Amino acid sequence: MGNTQSYAGFFMKIIIEQTQELPVGKSSIEIVERKGAGHPDTLCDGVAEELSTAFSQYYLKHFGKILHHNIDKCLLVGGRSEVSFGGGRVLVPMKLIIAGRATEYVGDHKIPLKEITQETAHTWLRNRMRFLEPEINVAIDTQIRTGSVDLRATFDSMQLLANDTSIGVGFSPMTELESIVYCTEQFLNSAETKHNYPMVGEDIKIMGIRLNDQITLTIAIAFVSRFISSKKEYFKIKEVLTEYINSFIKKHTAKKTAIVINAADNAEKNVYYLTVTGTSAECGDDGQVGRGNRVNGLITPYRPMTMEATAGKNPVTHTGKLYNIAAHEIAKELTKDPSVQNAECYLVSQIGKPVTEPQIVHIKLYSSLSKELLDTACTNIVKKHLSQIPRLWNSILEKRFTLF
């Protein structure tokens, strides 16, 4: 475990621990997952975060500051579709249930929560999904209410107080497998790929496994049926895409890589992953905020993680969002020093306490630096990033951070 050093006196206790635990990238096995842009869980995260941004901008425009809100409860109920090679149609629309808390009245001024929600959700879905017609294919049920008195009080305090007792977790650097899984999904959902292969839907999920020096990627792609005329063409496209993806991955690793696309396909039983809209939510799957990627865009069971959903939480006082961002930023800055091979950061808030004062900060490092140098460097970096938390909201609204 290494030595533990505590600092009391700067807001909170900072515990810095040098560990001999082998970094994940050097272990014999590693598992990483990413749910892509059109996955039902990611769609929910995206809508929730876009709504938080929309409400924040409305509050800033009309009242000069961001008011209390947390729009982090969103459920996408899958619809029903009829699909075949060359076409298909959505028979029953998907249903997007959006629940949360937001300031609805300021004096006599009534904030149009429902109208903002409907317009924002439809616009976001339309811009992210090429073949989804939100006004037709998605029914939106808005269930947003005014927040409780105690939570509004923590928000309206002169000093920014934590809106929740939450855990924020961050680590750095990404391993080779983590980078490959993340970048491959981005590549498959890029404008270049959509131009070359328009049948590649936005609902892409990648499960990456590294066993020693062998990588296996299981990739689920919701193919868009209008671009595939037959089962023969379907399997030919899978072969072409396998080579296309392989060529991309070779730029990122020298390891041997096996790629499996749509593993559940079964030609004998006429089972194929075809969709009308490019997302499984049209028929096969549901979605929910917080069930997908963590704040760095990945699901990493071999790394420290928190179940806290970042999307939709207010960007001013909700430590469930702020501490996950800050923890990753702290870890990333720590590993800028080449002698620090791996860094983990854990932040724990306490509701009603200043957002800049976590109950505890725990830093774990795999490094060859002396304990004294590490203690000083870590403490300075932690202090800097905690002091910046009250200003993170602006960068969040400008989309400078990956949140899901």
KEVOVO-601779 format. One record per residue: x, z, y of N, C-alpha, C, O in turn; residue in three letters. Coordinates in steps of 0.1 Angstrom, whole numbers, plus 5000, padded with zeros to 4 digits. Each point is the difference from the previous one (the first is absolute). Example, Ala and Ser with C-alpha at 12.3 -4.5 7.8 and 13.67 -1.06 7.14 Angstrom:
REM KEVOVO-601779
513250784943499150005012500950005012501050075000ALA/498649865011500950005011499250085011500550015011SER/
This chain:
REM KEVOVO-601779
500850004988499250005012500850005013499649955010MET/501750104989500850015012499650125009499250084996GLY/501649935015499750115009498949975009499649895003ASN/499750225001498949995009500450085013500550115000THR/499249825011500350065014498850005008499249905000GLN/500450215006498850025008500450015014501050065004SER/498149895005500150015014498750055006499049934999TYR/501150195007498850055006500350005015501150035004ALA/497949945005500350015014499749875007499750005012GLY/500449894981499549875006498749974994499949934990PHE/499150135015498649974997499650054986498950064998PHE/502049914992499650024986501250024991501150005005MET/498750014983501150024990500449864995499149924995LYS/502150055006500649874995500950034988500950085001ILE/498749874987500850034988500749874996499449894998ILE/501950115002500849884996500750034987500750104998ILE/499149814993500450024986500849884995499649895000GLU/501750144996500849904993499650004985500150104994GLN/499549785001499650004986500949914992500649905006THR/499650134982500849914991499149914991500449944991GLN/498350065012499049924993500449855002500349965011GLU/499849974978500449865001498949925007498850014997LEU/501649915014499049915007499349914990500549964990PRO/498250025013499249924991500649864997499849964988VAL/500849985022500549874997501250004990500349894995GLY/500250225002501150014990499550054987500850024991LYS/498050025008499450054987499849884991500149895003SER/499550154984499949894990498649935001499849894995SER/499250185011498749945001499450035013500250105007ILE/498949814998499450015013498749924999499949894994GLU/499150165013498649945000499649995015500050105007ILE/499549794997499649985014498849915000499949904993VAL/499150135016498849925001499749975015500350085009GLU/499149804993499449975013498749934999499949914992ARG/499150135015498749945001500049915012500250055012LYS/499649824986500149915011498949995010499050085000GLY/501149835010499150005012498549994996499250065007ALA/500549874982498649984997499550094989498849994996GLY/502050115000499550094990498950095006500250045012HIS/498849994980498950085006500550135007499450045010PRO/501550034984500550135006500749975013499950075010ASP/500949824991500749965012499149955011500250035012THR/498749904984499049965009499450135007499750005012LEU/500050104980499450125006501050075010499650045010CYS/501749974985501050065009500149925013500050055011ASP/500049814988500149925012498850015009500250015013GLY/498650004982498850015009500150145007499750015012VAL/500650104980500050135006501050015011499750065010ALA/501549894988501150005010499649925012500250045012GLU/499249844986499649925011498950075008499949985013GLU/499250094981499050085007500650115008499550025012LEU/501550054983500650105008500649945012500050065011SER/500749824988500649945011498949955010500250025012THR/498749934983498949965009499450115008499849995012ALA/499950124981499550125007501050055010499650045011PHE/501749974985501050055009500149915013500050065011SER/499949814987500149915012498850025009500149995012GLN/498750034982498850015008500150135008499750015012TYR/500750104981500150135007501049995012499850055011TYR/501449884986501049995010499449925012500350045012LEU/499049854986499549925010499050075009500049995012LYS/499150094981498950065008500250145004499450045010HIS/501550034984500250145003501550045003500350115003PHE/500649794995501450035003500850074990501250035002GLY/498250014987500750064989499349984987498849974999LYS/501950054990499449984986499250134997500550115001ILE/498349884995499150114997500050024985500549924992LEU/498950195004500050044986499349904991498949965003HIS/501750004986499449924990500950004987501250025001HIS/498249964988500649984987499149914992499050054994ASN/501449835004499249904993500749974987500449884998ILE/499850224994500849984988499350014987500650034989ASP/498149955011499250004988499249874999499049985007LYS/501549934985499449875000500049964985501050014993CYS/497849945003499849964986499549864999499049965007LEU/501649954986499649864998499449994986500650014990LEU/498149975010499249984987500049854997499549925008VAL/501150054980500149864996498649934999499050064997GLY/501049815006498849924999499949944987500550054989GLY/498849835010499949934988500149855003499449955010ARG/501449984982500249865003499849924987500150054989SER/499749825013500049904989501149905003500049935010GLU/501050064981501149925002500349914989499950044988VAL/500649845015500449914989501149915006500350005012SER/500449934980501049915005499449905009499049934997PHE/501650065015499649915011499050065009499649935010GLY/499950194988499150055010499450144996500650074992GLY/498249965013499450134998499350055012500049935010GLY/499350184989499450065012499850154998500050054989ARG/499950025022499850145000498550024999499249965009VAL/500350114981498650034998499550125007498950005006LEU/501950114993499750135007501150045008501250014996VAL/498650015017501150035009500750134997499350094994PRO/501949935010500750124999499450105010499449955010MET/500750184988499550095010501250095004500750074992LYS/499549945021501150085006499350125007499449995010LEU/500850134984499550125005501150075008501050044994ILE/498849975019501050065009499550145005499150005007ILE/501650104989499750145004501250065008501149974997ALA/498650125012501050075007499450085012498850025001GLY/502150025007499650085012500649935012501149955001ARG/498150055010500549945013499250065011498850044999ALA/501849975013499350045012499049905004500349885003THR/498450164997498949905003499550015015499549905005GLU/500650225001499650015013501150075009500750094996TYR/499449865016500850065011499150015012499849905007VAL/499750224995498950015010498849924996499550024989GLY/500149895020498849924997500549864994499149924997ASP/502250065001500549884995499950004985500750084994HIS/498549835000499949994986500949894995499949895004LYS/501150154987500949904994499349924989499450064991ILE/500649815010499349924990500849994986500549904997PRO/499550214996500750014988499749904990500849934994LEU/497950055003499549904990500449865004500549924992LYS/499350045021500449875004501549974999500449894995GLU/500450215009501449984999500449994985500949924997ILE/498550164995500350004985499749864994500849944993THR/498050015010499649874994500949895004500549924992GLN/499750075021500849895006501450014995500649894996GLU/500050235004501450014996500249974985501049934997THR/498250124995500149984986499949854996500849954992ALA/498249995014499849864997501149915005500549914993HIS/500050125019501149935005501350014992500749914997THR/499650224999501250024992499949934987501049944996TRP/497950074997499849944987500149845001500749944992LEU/498750015019500149855002501449965002500449894995ARG/500450185012501349965004501050024988501149945000ASN/498650154990500950024989499649924988500949984991ARG/497949995007499549934988499549865003499049985007MET/501749924988499749865004498649954995499449935008ARG/500250124981498749954994498950104999499049984993PHE/501250135013499050105001499249985013500650005011LEU/498149994988499149995012499450145002498950034994GLU/501750065014499650145001498550025004499350084994PRO/500249845015498650015004499049974989498950055000GLU/501649874990499149964989500350084988499150054993ILE/502249975004500550064987500250155001500250064989ASN/499850005023500250155001498950065008499949975012VAL/499450124982499050095007500750135004500650064992ALA/499349975021500750125005499050115003499049985007ILE/501350144987499150125002500950105008500950054994ASP/498749975018500850095009499450144999498850035003THR/502150074993499650144999501050085007500650094995GLN/499549895018501050075009499250105008499149975007ILE/501450164993499450115007500950075009501349984999ARG/498250105010500950085009500750114992499450054991THR/501949975013500850104993499550145002499250035010GLY/501350064982499650155002500750055012501049955005SER/498450165000500550075012501450044999500849985010VAL/499650084979501450054998501049895000501150025006ASP/498649874988501049894999500149935014501049965004LEU/497850035003500149945013500850095010500749955009ARG/499250184988500850105009501549984998500750015010ALA/499749974978501549984997500449875007501249995005THR/497949914996500449875006500050015015500949945007PHE/498250144999499850015014500950105007500050025012ASP/500850054980500950105006501149945009500349884998SER/500250195012501049955009501249974992500749905004MET/499650174986501249974991499449944987499050044995GLN/501749855001499549934988500250094987501150044997LEU/497749994997500050094989499649924987499249915001LEU/501450134988499849934987498550004997499450115000ALA/500149784996498649984997499750044985498850004996ASN/502350034997499850034986501350074994501049995007ASP/498850074982501250054993500449904990499349984990THR/501749955012500449884993501449994996500950085005SER/499449834985501449984996500449865003499249904998ILE/501950085008500649875002501349994992500850095000GLY/499449794994501149984991500749875004499349905002VAL/502050094998500749885002501349994992500650114997GLY/499949775000501349994993500649875005499449915005PHE/501950094992500849885004501350014992500550104997SER/500149785000499649865002499149964989499850074990PRO/499649815012499249944989501049954989501249975003MET/498450044985500849954989499849845000499249955006THR/501749994986499849854998498749974995499449905005GLU/500150174985498649974994498950025010499149925001LEU/501050195007499050025010500049895010498949955004GLU/502250005001500149895009499449874994499349935007SER/501050054980499649884994498450004999499449905003ILE/500150214992498550014999499349985014499049925001VAL/501550155009499449985013500249865005499049945005TYR/502250014995500249865006499349894992499649905006CYS/500350124981499349894992498549995004499549895001THR/499950235001498649995004499949945014499149925002GLU/501750125007500049945013500249844999499449935008GLN/501550034983500349864999498849934994499749895005PHE/499650174985498849934995498950005009499149914999LEU/500850185011499050005010500449945013499450025011ASN/501849914989500549945012499349865003499449944991SER/500750025021499449875004500749884992499349914997ALA/502050115000500749894992499349994987499849894995GLU/500050224998499449994986498649955001499649924991THR/499650135018498649955001500049855003499149934995LYS/501850025013500149865002500349924988499449904996HIS/501750154996500449934988499050024989499849904992ASN/499650225007499250034989498750075005499950124999TYR/499249805006498850065007499150084990499150085004PRO/501149894983499250074990500450154998499350074993MET/501849975013500550144998499250095010500249995012VAL/498950094983499250085008500850125006501150024996GLY/498350055013500750115007500050134991500950095002GLU/498349924988499950124991501149984990499949944989ASP/501350125014501250004991500450144998500250085009ILE/500149954978500550134996501349984992500049924990LYS/501050155013501349994993500450134994500150105007ILE/500249904980500550124994501449964995500249914992MET/500850175013501449974997500650114991499850125003GLY/500849844986500750094992501549964999500349884997ILE/500650215005501449974997500550094989499950135001ARG/500549814988500650084989501549964999500349894995LEU/500550205009501549975002500149885009499750015012ASN/500849874983500249895009498949894998500249885004ASP/498750154989499049914998498750035008499550115000GLN/500149795008498850025008498849924995500249894996ILE/498750185003498749934996499050025011499750115004THR/499849785001498950005010498749954994499949884996LEU/499150205004498749964996499249985012499750095008THR/499949784995499449975012498549954998499849914992ILE/499350155015498649964999499749925013500250055011ALA/499349834987499749915011498549964999499749934990ILE/499550095020498649965000500049855004500049985012ALA/500049934979500049865003498749965006498950054996PHE/501149865014498849955007499649874992500749904999VAL/498150114995499549914990499849855006500249914992SER/499550085021499849865005501249914999499949885001ARG/501350184998501249924999500549974986501049944998PHE/498350114992500449984986498849944992499050064999ILE/501349824996498949924994499850034985498949964995SER/502150094998499850024986501050114995500950045007SER/498850004980500950104994501449944998501050085002LYS/499249794996501349944998500750025014501250035000LYS/498249945011500650015013500350145003501050035006GLU/498150064990500250155002501450044994500850075007TYR/499449904980501250044994501249935005501150065000PHE/498849825004501149925006500450075013501250025003LYS/497850025005500350075013500850134997500950045008ILE/498650034982500750134996501549974997500950085004LYS/499449814989501449974997500849975012501150045002GLU/498349885007500649965012500350125009501150015006VAL/497950084995500250125008501050094995500750075007LEU/499449944980501150084993501349965005500950085003THR/499449794997501349945004500250025015501150045005GLU/497849955003500050025014500450145004500850025009TYR/498650074984500350155002501450034996500850075006ILE/499649874982501450034995501049955010501050075002ASN/498849815004501049955009500150105012501150025006SER/497850034999500050105011500850134996500850045008PHE/498950014980500650134996501549984998500750105002ILE/499749794993501549984998500850025013501250025000LYS/498149965011500750035013500250145003500850045009LYS/498550054983500050145003500750094989500350115002HIS/500049834986500650074989500749914991499649894998THR/501450174995500749924990499550054986500449944990ALA/498750165010499550054987499149904994499349915006LYS/500650094981499149924992498650045003499750124999LYS/499449795004498650035004499049924992500149884999THR/499050194995498849944993498850015009499750115005ALA/499549784996498850005008498849974991500049904993ILE/499050185008498749974993498950005010499850095008VAL/499549804993498949985009498750014993499749934990ILE/499450155015498650024995500050024984499649924992ASN/501050195005500250044985498750004992500149994988ALA/498850035018498750014993499449874996499049994993ALA/501649905012499549864997499949984985500950044992ASP/498049905004499849974986499249874998498849995002ASN/502049904996499449864999498949994989499049945002ALA/501250134987499149994989498650065004499049964995GLU/501150145013498750075004499649965014499050055005LYS/501749855000499649955014500150115010499150015009ASN/501950074991500350105009501149965010501149984996VAL/498550015017501049965010499750085013498950045002TYR/502249985006499850085012499749905011500849965008TYR/497950004993499549915010499150085010499250084995LEU/500949885017499150065010499549905010500649895001THR/498350135006499549915010500850035013500349915008VAL/499950224995500550045014501550045000500550015011THR/500150014977501450045000500250154999501150055001GLY/497850024996500150144998499150044988498949954999THR/501650144993499250054988498850085005499150034992SER/500950015021498950085005498649934999499050065001ALA/501149814998498849925000499250024987498849984999GLU/501950084991499350024987500650104991499350084994CYS/502049925005500750084990500550145003500350084991GLY/499849955022500650135004499550065013499449925008ASP/500750214993499650075013501350055006501149994995ASP/498850065018501150055007499850125008498850045002GLY/502250035001499950135008501250035007501149974996GLN/498850085016501150045009500950114992499450094994VAL/501949895007500950104994500349984985500850084995GLY/498649824999500349994985501149894998500449974989ARG/500149985022501049894998501450045005500550114996GLY/500149805012501450025004500250125009499150045008ASN/502050034991500450115009500549945013499949885002ARG/500650205007500349965013501149895001500149935010VAL/500750064980501149905000499549874993500849914997ASN/497950084999499549884994500250004985499849894994GLY/500550224999500350004986499350124993499750105007LEU/500149884980499750124992501250024991500449924992ILE/500250205009501350034994499950134992500550105006THR/499149904982499850124992501350074997500150124996PRO/501149815005501350064998500650065012501150045001TYR/498149965010500550055013499050115005498950014994ARG/501550075016499150105005498849935007500249905007PRO/498650144990498849945006499050105004500150124996MET/499049855013498950085004498749924998500049885001THR/498950194996498849934998499349985013498949945001MET/501750105010499449995013499849855004501049934999GLU/497850035005499849875005500450005015499650085008ALA/501149824996500449995014499049915008499850035012THR/499649874982499249915007498750065006499350084993ALA/500449895019498850055006500150135007499150045009GLY/501950044988500150135007500549985014500749915003LYS/498950185006500349985014501550015002500750084993ASN/499949845016501449995002500650115010501249995003PRO/498050105001500550105010500350144993501050065003VAL/498149994989500150134995499950014985500350114994THR/499449794999499850014985501449994993500549894999HIS/499950224996501450004994500049934987501149974995THR/497750004999500049924988500549865002500549944991GLY/499450025021500649875004501350025007501049934995LYS/499150155015501250025007501250054992501149955002LEU/498750144989501150064993500549904989501250014997TYR/498049914997500549904991500949905007501049954994ASN/498650015018500849915008501350065003501149954998ILE/498850175008501250075004501050034989501249995001ALA/498350054987500850034988500849874996501250014997ALA/498249885003500749884997501049965010501149954997HIS/498650075016500949975010501350095000501149965002GLU/498650174995501150094998500949964989501349995001ILE/498149984987500849964988500849875003501149994996ALA/498349925011500749875003501250025009501049944998LYS/498850155012501250025009501150084992501149975003GLU/498550124988501050074993500949914992501250024998LEU/498249884996500749914991500749885007500649924994THR/499350085019500949915008501550044998500849915001LYS/499450214996501450054997500349954986499350054990ASP/501749865008500349954986500350114990500049974988PRO/500450155016500350104991498850074994500150084991SER/498749895015498850064995499349894992499549915005VAL/500550114982499549894991498550014998499349904997GLN/500150225005498650024998499550125009500750105000ASN/498249885006499450115008498550014998499349904999ALA/500250225000498650034999499750105011500750095003GLU/498149895003499550095010498650054998499149914997CYS/500750225003498650064998499750085013500750085004TYR/498149895001499550075012498650064997499249934994LEU/500650195009498750074998499550065013500750085006VAL/498149874998499450055012499150124997499750044988SER/499850035022499050104999499049985011500349995012GLN/498449994984499049975010500050105011500150124998ILE/499749825015500050095011501350035007500150055011GLY/501049924982501450025005500449875007499549894996LYS/501550115013500549885007500549904990500650034990PRO/499049845012500449894991501649994999500549954990VAL/500250105020501449995000500750124992501250014999THR/497950084996500550124993499550014986499150084998GLU/501449854992499650014986500350144996500950075005PRO/498349974984500450134994501450004994500750105001GLN/499649794993501349984993500449865000499249914999ILE/502150075002500649874998501050014989500950095001VAL/499049834989500950004989500749874998499349894999HIS/502050115002500849884999500850014987500750104998ILE/499249794994500850004987500949885002499649895003LYS/501750134994501049895002500949994988500450104994LEU/500049775003501049974990501249945008499949895004TYR/501150194999501049965009501450074997500050104994SER/501049835010501450054998500550075012501150065000SER/498149955011500450075012500150154997499350054991LEU/501550025017500150144999498650065005499349955007SER/500550174988498750075003499950035015498949985005LYS/502250055002499950035014499649885008499250005009GLU/501449884988499749885007498649964997499349955010LEU/500250064978498649974997499150085007499049955006LEU/501250184994499150105007499849965015498949995005ASP/502249985002500049975014499249875002499149995009THR/501349904983499449875002498550004997499249955008ALA/500550124981498550004996499250075011498949965004CYS/501650165000499250085010499849925013498950005005THR/502149934999499949925013499049894998499249975009ASN/500849964979499149894998498650054999499049945005ILE/500850174987498650054999499550045013498849975004VAL/501950105005499650045013499649885008498950015007LYS/501949894993499749885008498649944996499249975009LYS/500650014978498849934995498850095002498949955003HIS/501250184996498850095002499650005015498950005003LEU/502149995005499750005015499349875004499449995010SER/500849904982499449875003498649994995499349905003GLN/500250194988498749994994498849985011499249924997ILE/500850165014499049985010499949865006499049965006PRO/502149964992500049865005499849894989500049885003ARG/499850164985499949914989498749915001500049894996LEU/499050175011498749935000500149865006499349904995TRP/501550085015500249875006500549904991499649884999ASN/501550164993500649914990499049974989500049894994SER/499150215002499049974990499049905004499749914993ILE/499850105020499149915005500649865001499349904999LEU/502050095003500749875001500449954986500749895000GLU/498950184990500349954986501549994997500449914993LYS/500450195012501449994997500450064986501149994996ARG/497950084998500350074987499149944989498949965002PHE/501750034986499349974988499250134996500650115000THR/498149884998499250124997499449994986499550114995LEU/500549784999499449984987500549884993499649974989PHE/
